[in-house]
Structure formats: C-alpha cells, structure tokens
C-alpha cells in the first residue's frame, strides 16, 4: 500500500459542542470515541465516518488539560452541492460567515468561508456546473 492522506484532526476545546455543530451542518455521522494520551497528555476524540468511499476521516480532538487552541491554526475544506444551504446551516448551528459566497469561475467553483462554534475556519466549495 502506498502512502496516502488518511485523516484530519481538529483540536477543539468543547468536544460535545463542536461535534453537534459538525453533525448538524455537515451531516457527519459519529463512528467511535477514543480516550487516550499523546505524549503524556490525556485526550478525548470523536471519529466520524468518511463522507465518501476512500475519503479521509474527520476527527475532533480535545486535550483535557487545556482550553481550546487559537482559531486559525488550520482551515478545513468541505465540498457541497448546495453552498447557500451549507452557509445557512452553519449560521443556524451557531457558526458565522467569515466570507460570503463568491463565484470563482477561474477555479470552477463557488466558495464561502464560515466559522464553526469555536471560530475555526471552514472553506466550503460548490462545483460550478
């Protein structure tokens, strides 16, 4: 087997609130929870099912001994067939819009940037037809 992208772990402060946001907005389905440690620090994780065959896994991770990290440490990318619906769901779930929907024909997409309930940036793309 060749090396390949396998997962993204987003470090959050409030695991349950963040999980509710991603389930509500992105339709993610929880697969399992893990309690473990990294370098002597206790962690809690929620792993979600992949959203397509052979797609990477999305994981929310919380270090139990520290508050949430600063937002902006990563940008998550989600694809959707309904960009305005995704933005509406993000707002309804307590998120915010960082950059409203913009058409970028040079890239073949419409794109928006939203923030989750802890301020993490999410780039959301809808392919132009």
Beta strands, then each sheet from edge to edge (+ up, - down):
strand 1: 7-11
strand 2: 30-38
strand 3: 41-48
strand 4: 57-63
strand 5: 75-79
strand 6: 96-104
strand 7: 109-115
strand 8: 121-127
sheet 1: 1+ 4+ 3- 2+
sheet 2: 5+ 8+ 7- 6+
end
